[in-house]
Amino acid sequence: MLEEIYTEVTLRLLVSLVIGAFIGLERSYHSRPAGFRTYALVCLSTCLLMLVTTYEMYWLPSAALEYTRMDPTRMAQGIITGIGFLGAGVIMQQGVAVHGLTTAASILATAAIGILIGVGFYFPAFLAAFLILGILSFFKWLESKIPVQTYAYLSIRFMPHEKIPEAEIRYLAENQGFTVSNLNYRINNKEDFFEYSMVIRTNHVHHIGSLATTLSQNKLIREFIISPTPISN
């Protein structure tokens, strides 16, 4: 009987290790903050913690079992709370973009798989692992094929007596496939320049290069900056 328990425990730990490692390999391939070892450890450790409540009759004294009732769902709740701190550690903000959200979500999903394996619920664990790997790989390819709007910050500086009218600036941007919003004006008498700053939007990211070429050819423009908004992941 005890040998059967040890075999089952070993199997669950090995399965959790392998599944966590496979998910981590996908993240390591894309150079994410948490990778191969992190995911393997998350899945293995959550499975290990669930084994504590699944097999309490083998480590809790028989006398105590009469007065103690273990609730595996409470252990799962504590695990998910702890995983939340780990997930927060891989989320980073860079300017207006937030990176690491997919990694944090996949860590949470890997922890849930570890919980399922820990209680011996293999079918949904394997199915979830298959779906997660599909989301992280196929959905990434699918996402790259879906047209998305690209935003950028554009600032253009002129000599005060050589500035181009606002209508001409809007026409120039729209002619390159952009829409303009939040247009602001700035005059700096100390450095002697007039500046337009705005948010521009396009459905094709390559339009940014075309706009930069057009602006660089305009002799009246003293300086310009185009800052595309980074893509979150």
C-alpha positions as CSV (number, residue, x, y, z in Angstrom):
1,M,0.0,0.0,0.0
2,L,2.7,2.4,1.0
3,E,4.7,1.6,-2.1
4,E,1.7,2.4,-4.3
5,I,1.4,5.8,-2.5
6,Y,5.1,6.6,-3.1
7,T,4.8,5.6,-6.8
8,E,1.8,7.9,-7.2
9,V,3.5,10.8,-5.5
10,T,6.6,10.3,-7.6
11,L,4.5,10.2,-10.8
12,R,2.7,13.4,-9.9
13,L,5.9,15.3,-9.1
14,L,7.5,14.1,-12.3
15,V,4.5,15.0,-14.4
16,S,4.3,18.5,-12.9
17,L,8.0,19.0,-13.5
18,V,7.8,18.0,-17.1
19,I,4.7,20.1,-17.9
20,G,6.1,23.2,-16.1
21,A,9.4,22.7,-18.0
22,F,7.6,22.6,-21.4
23,I,5.7,25.8,-20.7
24,G,8.9,27.4,-19.4
25,L,10.8,26.4,-22.6
26,E,8.4,28.5,-24.7
27,R,8.9,31.5,-22.4
28,S,12.7,31.0,-22.4
29,Y,12.7,30.8,-26.2
30,H,11.2,34.3,-26.3
31,S,13.6,35.6,-23.7
32,R,11.0,36.4,-21.1
33,P,11.9,37.3,-17.5
34,A,10.7,34.0,-16.1
35,G,11.7,30.9,-18.1
36,F,12.5,27.2,-18.1
37,R,13.6,26.8,-14.4
38,T,11.1,29.2,-13.0
39,Y,8.1,27.4,-14.6
40,A,9.4,24.0,-13.6
41,L,9.8,25.1,-10.0
42,V,6.4,26.7,-9.9
43,C,4.5,23.7,-11.2
44,L,6.6,21.3,-9.1
45,S,6.2,23.3,-5.9
46,T,2.4,23.8,-6.2
47,C,2.0,20.1,-6.8
48,L,4.2,19.4,-3.8
49,L,2.0,21.7,-1.6
50,M,-1.2,20.0,-2.7
51,L,0.2,16.6,-1.9
52,V,0.4,17.8,1.7
53,T,-3.4,18.0,1.9
54,T,-4.1,15.1,-0.5
55,Y,-2.2,12.6,1.7
56,E,-2.7,14.1,5.1
57,M,-3.7,10.7,6.5
58,Y,-0.1,9.5,6.0
59,W,1.7,12.2,7.8
60,L,-0.9,13.3,10.4
61,P,-1.1,11.2,13.6
62,S,-4.1,8.9,13.6
63,A,-5.4,10.5,16.8
64,A,-5.3,13.9,15.3
65,L,-7.3,12.8,12.3
66,E,-10.3,12.3,14.4
67,Y,-10.4,16.0,15.3
68,T,-8.8,17.5,12.1
69,R,-10.3,18.0,8.7
70,M,-8.0,19.2,6.0
71,D,-9.5,21.4,3.2
72,P,-7.4,21.2,-0.1
73,T,-9.2,24.2,-1.5
74,R,-7.7,26.4,1.3
75,M,-4.3,25.3,0.4
76,A,-5.0,26.1,-3.3
77,Q,-6.2,29.5,-2.2
78,G,-3.0,30.2,-0.4
79,I,-0.9,29.0,-3.3
80,I,-2.6,31.3,-5.8
81,T,-2.1,34.2,-3.4
82,G,1.6,33.5,-3.2
83,I,1.9,33.1,-7.0
84,G,0.4,36.6,-7.3
85,F,3.5,38.0,-5.7
86,L,5.7,36.0,-8.1
87,G,3.7,37.2,-11.1
88,A,3.9,40.8,-10.0
89,G,7.7,40.5,-10.0
90,V,7.8,39.9,-13.8
91,I,5.5,42.8,-14.7
92,M,7.5,45.9,-15.7
93,Q,6.4,49.3,-16.9
94,Q,8.5,51.0,-19.6
95,G,7.2,54.4,-20.3
96,V,3.5,54.1,-21.2
97,A,3.8,50.3,-22.0
98,V,3.5,47.4,-19.6
99,H,5.6,44.3,-20.2
100,G,5.3,40.8,-18.7
101,L,1.5,40.5,-18.4
102,T,1.5,37.3,-20.5
103,T,4.4,35.8,-18.5
104,A,2.6,36.6,-15.2
105,A,-0.7,35.0,-16.5
106,S,1.2,31.9,-17.7
107,I,2.8,31.6,-14.3
108,L,-0.6,31.6,-12.7
109,A,-1.9,29.0,-15.2
110,T,1.2,26.8,-14.5
111,A,0.5,27.0,-10.8
112,A,-3.1,25.9,-11.4
113,I,-1.8,22.9,-13.4
114,G,0.5,22.0,-10.5
115,I,-2.5,22.1,-8.2
116,L,-4.5,19.7,-10.5
117,I,-1.6,17.3,-10.7
118,G,-1.1,17.5,-7.0
119,V,-4.7,16.2,-6.3
120,G,-4.4,13.6,-9.1
121,F,-6.7,15.3,-11.6
122,Y,-4.6,14.4,-14.7
123,F,-7.0,14.9,-17.6
124,P,-7.7,18.6,-17.0
125,A,-4.0,19.2,-16.2
126,F,-2.8,17.8,-19.5
127,L,-5.6,19.5,-21.4
128,A,-4.8,22.8,-19.8
129,A,-1.1,22.4,-20.6
130,F,-1.9,21.7,-24.2
131,L,-4.2,24.8,-24.4
132,I,-1.6,27.0,-22.7
133,L,1.2,26.0,-25.0
134,G,-1.2,26.7,-27.9
135,I,-2.1,30.1,-26.6
136,L,1.6,31.0,-26.1
137,S,2.7,29.8,-29.6
138,F,-0.2,29.7,-32.1
139,F,-2.0,32.7,-30.6
140,K,1.3,34.7,-30.8
141,W,1.5,33.9,-34.6
142,L,-2.2,34.7,-35.0
143,E,-1.7,38.0,-33.1
144,S,1.1,39.0,-35.5
145,K,-1.3,38.6,-38.4
146,I,-4.1,40.7,-36.9
147,P,-3.9,44.4,-38.0
148,V,-3.4,46.6,-35.0
149,Q,-3.3,50.3,-34.6
150,T,0.1,51.8,-33.8
151,Y,0.4,55.0,-31.8
152,A,3.4,57.3,-31.7
153,Y,4.3,60.7,-30.2
154,L,5.4,63.2,-32.7
155,S,7.1,66.6,-32.1
156,I,8.2,69.0,-34.8
157,R,10.3,72.1,-34.2
158,F,10.7,75.1,-36.4
159,M,12.3,78.5,-36.2
160,P,9.5,80.8,-34.9
161,H,9.4,82.8,-38.2
162,E,9.4,79.7,-40.4
163,K,6.7,77.5,-38.8
164,I,4.3,75.7,-41.0
165,P,0.5,76.2,-40.4
166,E,-1.3,73.6,-38.3
167,A,-3.5,72.7,-41.3
168,E,-0.5,71.8,-43.3
169,I,1.0,69.7,-40.5
170,R,-2.3,67.8,-40.3
171,Y,-2.4,67.3,-44.0
172,L,1.2,66.1,-44.1
173,A,0.5,63.4,-41.4
174,E,-2.8,62.3,-42.9
175,N,-1.2,62.1,-46.3
176,Q,1.2,59.5,-44.8
177,G,-1.7,57.4,-43.4
178,F,-1.9,58.9,-39.9
179,T,-4.7,60.5,-37.9
180,V,-3.7,63.3,-35.5
181,S,-5.0,64.0,-32.0
182,N,-4.0,65.9,-28.9
183,L,-2.1,68.5,-30.9
184,N,-0.2,71.0,-28.7
185,Y,1.8,74.1,-29.3
186,R,5.0,75.3,-27.6
187,I,7.1,78.4,-28.0
188,N,10.5,78.6,-26.4
189,N,12.0,82.1,-26.6
190,K,15.2,81.0,-24.8
191,E,16.1,78.4,-27.3
192,D,14.2,80.2,-30.1
193,F,11.9,77.5,-31.5
194,F,8.3,76.8,-32.1
195,E,7.0,73.2,-31.6
196,Y,4.0,71.1,-32.5
197,S,3.5,68.0,-30.4
198,M,0.8,65.4,-31.1
199,V,-0.3,61.8,-30.9
200,I,-0.5,60.1,-34.3
201,R,-2.1,56.8,-35.1
202,T,-1.8,54.4,-38.1
203,N,-2.9,50.9,-39.0
204,H,0.4,50.1,-40.6
205,V,3.6,50.4,-38.6
206,H,5.8,50.9,-41.7
207,H,4.1,54.3,-42.2
208,I,6.3,55.6,-39.4
209,G,9.4,55.2,-41.6
210,S,7.7,56.9,-44.5
211,L,6.7,59.9,-42.3
212,A,10.2,60.2,-41.0
213,T,11.6,60.3,-44.5
214,T,9.1,63.0,-45.5
215,L,9.8,65.1,-42.5
216,S,13.6,64.9,-43.0
217,Q,13.3,66.2,-46.5
218,N,11.4,69.4,-45.3
219,K,14.0,72.2,-45.1
220,L,11.8,74.3,-42.8
221,I,11.8,71.6,-40.0
222,R,14.6,72.2,-37.5
223,E,14.1,69.0,-35.6
224,F,11.5,66.3,-35.2
225,I,11.1,63.2,-32.9
226,I,8.8,60.2,-33.5
227,S,8.4,57.9,-30.5
228,P,6.3,54.8,-31.2
229,T,4.5,53.4,-28.3
230,P,6.1,50.1,-27.3
231,I,4.1,46.9,-27.7
232,S,3.1,45.2,-24.4
233,N,3.4,41.5,-23.9
